[in-house]
Amino acid sequence: MNPGPVEEVGKVAGGIVNALASQPLALALVIMNFGLMAIFYIVLDRVDSHQLHREQAAIAEQKEVRELLSHCIIPGGKT
């Protein structure tokens, strides 16, 4: 009788756990890599939200400048 996919996955997972238990440095490196990925995600998310806020502020300022300049146009084109 052939083992099913669940049993095969269980064997592979058990082998990985045993390998990492016998090599604590490898386990530490795996944990550190996941930690670094989490830190990079958080930093990039904050940079993205800050950039979005800056772009919205710049658009609002440009809108004010356009409105002010639109009042400077003299009708008829004569100065």
C-alpha positions as a Markdown table, in Angstrom:
| # | Residue | x | y | z |
|---|---|---|---|---|
| 1 | Met | 0.0 | 0.0 | 0.0 |
| 2 | Asn | 1.4 | 3.4 | -1.0 |
| 3 | Pro | 1.4 | 6.2 | 1.6 |
| 4 | Gly | -0.7 | 9.2 | 0.8 |
| 5 | Pro | 0.5 | 12.7 | 0.3 |
| 6 | Val | -0.2 | 13.6 | 3.9 |
| 7 | Glu | 2.1 | 10.9 | 5.2 |
| 8 | Glu | 4.8 | 12.0 | 2.7 |
| 9 | Val | 4.5 | 15.6 | 3.8 |
| 10 | Gly | 4.7 | 14.5 | 7.4 |
| 11 | Lys | 7.9 | 12.5 | 6.7 |
| 12 | Val | 9.5 | 15.5 | 5.0 |
| 13 | Ala | 8.5 | 17.9 | 7.7 |
| 14 | Gly | 9.8 | 15.5 | 10.3 |
| 15 | Gly | 13.1 | 15.2 | 8.5 |
| 16 | Ile | 13.5 | 18.9 | 8.3 |
| 17 | Val | 12.7 | 19.3 | 12.0 |
| 18 | Asn | 15.3 | 16.6 | 12.9 |
| 19 | Ala | 17.9 | 18.3 | 10.6 |
| 20 | Leu | 17.3 | 21.7 | 12.2 |
| 21 | Ala | 17.4 | 20.2 | 15.7 |
| 22 | Ser | 20.8 | 18.7 | 15.0 |
| 23 | Gln | 22.1 | 22.0 | 13.5 |
| 24 | Pro | 21.1 | 24.9 | 15.8 |
| 25 | Leu | 23.0 | 27.4 | 13.7 |
| 26 | Ala | 20.9 | 26.5 | 10.6 |
| 27 | Leu | 17.8 | 27.0 | 12.7 |
| 28 | Ala | 19.0 | 30.4 | 13.9 |
| 29 | Leu | 19.7 | 31.5 | 10.3 |
| 30 | Val | 16.2 | 30.5 | 9.2 |
| 31 | Ile | 14.7 | 32.4 | 12.1 |
| 32 | Met | 16.9 | 35.4 | 11.4 |
| 33 | Asn | 15.9 | 35.4 | 7.7 |
| 34 | Phe | 12.2 | 35.4 | 8.6 |
| 35 | Gly | 12.8 | 38.2 | 11.0 |
| 36 | Leu | 14.7 | 40.3 | 8.4 |
| 37 | Met | 11.9 | 39.7 | 5.9 |
| 38 | Ala | 9.4 | 41.0 | 8.5 |
| 39 | Ile | 11.5 | 44.1 | 9.2 |
| 40 | Phe | 11.9 | 44.9 | 5.5 |
| 41 | Tyr | 8.2 | 44.5 | 5.0 |
| 42 | Ile | 7.4 | 46.9 | 7.8 |
| 43 | Val | 10.0 | 49.5 | 6.7 |
| 44 | Leu | 8.8 | 49.4 | 3.1 |
| 45 | Asp | 5.2 | 49.7 | 4.1 |
| 46 | Arg | 6.0 | 52.8 | 6.2 |
| 47 | Val | 8.0 | 54.3 | 3.4 |
| 48 | Asp | 5.2 | 53.7 | 0.9 |
| 49 | Ser | 2.6 | 55.4 | 3.2 |
| 50 | His | 4.9 | 58.3 | 3.8 |
| 51 | Gln | 5.5 | 58.8 | 0.1 |
| 52 | Leu | 1.7 | 58.7 | -0.6 |
| 53 | His | 1.2 | 61.4 | 2.1 |
| 54 | Arg | 3.9 | 63.6 | 0.5 |
| 55 | Glu | 2.4 | 63.2 | -3.0 |
| 56 | Gln | -1.1 | 64.1 | -1.7 |
| 57 | Ala | 0.4 | 67.2 | 0.0 |
| 58 | Ala | 2.2 | 68.3 | -3.1 |
| 59 | Ile | -0.9 | 67.9 | -5.2 |
| 60 | Ala | -2.9 | 70.0 | -2.7 |
| 61 | Glu | -0.2 | 72.7 | -2.8 |
| 62 | Gln | -0.2 | 72.7 | -6.6 |
| 63 | Lys | -4.0 | 73.1 | -6.6 |
| 64 | Glu | -3.7 | 76.2 | -4.4 |
| 65 | Val | -1.1 | 77.7 | -6.7 |
| 66 | Arg | -3.2 | 77.0 | -9.8 |
| 67 | Glu | -6.2 | 78.7 | -8.1 |
| 68 | Leu | -4.1 | 81.8 | -7.2 |
| 69 | Leu | -2.6 | 82.1 | -10.6 |
| 70 | Ser | -6.0 | 81.7 | -12.3 |
| 71 | His | -7.1 | 85.0 | -10.6 |
| 72 | Cys | -4.1 | 86.8 | -12.0 |
| 73 | Ile | -5.3 | 86.6 | -15.6 |
| 74 | Ile | -6.6 | 89.9 | -16.9 |
| 75 | Pro | -9.7 | 89.6 | -19.1 |
| 76 | Gly | -9.2 | 90.9 | -22.7 |
| 77 | Gly | -5.4 | 90.2 | -22.6 |
| 78 | Lys | -4.4 | 93.9 | -22.1 |
| 79 | Thr | -2.0 | 94.9 | -19.3 |
